[in-house]
Amino acid sequence: MRRRGGLLRGVAPALLLAVTFAAGPARGATPRTWAQGPDIRAEVDTTVITVGDRITLTISVDHPAGSRVDWPDSLDLTPFEVLDARAEAPAEAADGAPSSLVLTLTAFEVGELEIPGIPVEVVGPGEERTTLRTSRFHIRVRSVGLDEGGDIREIKGPLSIPRNLLGILLWGLGLLAAVSLGWFLFRRIARGGGPEDAVPALPSRPPHEVALEALARLEASPLLERGEVKEYHIRASEILRVYVEGRFRVPALEMTTLDLTRGMARVGVDPPLLEEFRQYLHRCDMVKFAKDRPGMEASGALLALGRRLVEATVPVVEAPAEEAPADPSGEED
């Protein structure tokens, strides 16, 4: 925010930062004196809008030399909302010119609405304060969807489908369903059928190697630096789900987090590890579906947890038992 010759931008609706501008005598102009007192003017660019349209309200204050304008800290212009506020002061070389505040407003109610008066303080030497107030403005807000005569258009009924076209559509849908069912049965027969069909095939490489490499690539990616937090957590979730499919033979990519943890419990995963798997996937779900936005540190800690879970569940390969050396004497017991 610049206090002289600057603009006040980026404010939230119904909120203005306090901005103060001072002015002295203008070059080549007769400055306003305290005998004349300060003066305020306000104008709007329109008095009739449609719901959601914008209105520009401009407030100008003529104030004596050596005085300043204190704009309000906050504004409540209900039923109007403040979309933008821009305070303008004269340049240093143009002392004595009026200070201005430009407000962009909108309304989402219909009818005859009113922009209330806005109080503005002018502070003179010795901190003497004079309060001015703008005029009220009556604004007509119209609804959308009006016809040329000003009436709301009637809702059109559903379009009717010709009977011959409806019959063709139904016949086509039935044929598509029959083909899909036939293909499904063919695949089950070709693969031998059985409940094991739902179990994903084992990857060509050990699942833990694939998962650890994928986590390392994600950690080195620029997703977080670019602000793509959601994409980062979607990939983190997929990496662990693919690992669970390969390691525990559970179709994790097709399951919710709750169903996945139940499936892992059925194959004998220890409860403490199961809870950590659930926490990992829950944190990913919160970003994907609940618009949670964790920071860089929390996102990095998530991958560290995923790496530890993979390493903790790597299958233990037992070394083959060594054969006893042959008796050199050749004698049998």
Helices and strands as residue ranges (DSSP letters): E 20-23, E 39-44, E 48-50, E 54-62, E 67-70, E 80-88, G 92-94, E 99-107, E 111-115, E 119-123, G 125-127, E 129-133, E 137-142, H 163-190, G 195-198, H 207-220, H 229-248, G 252-254, H 257-266, H 271-290, H 296-312
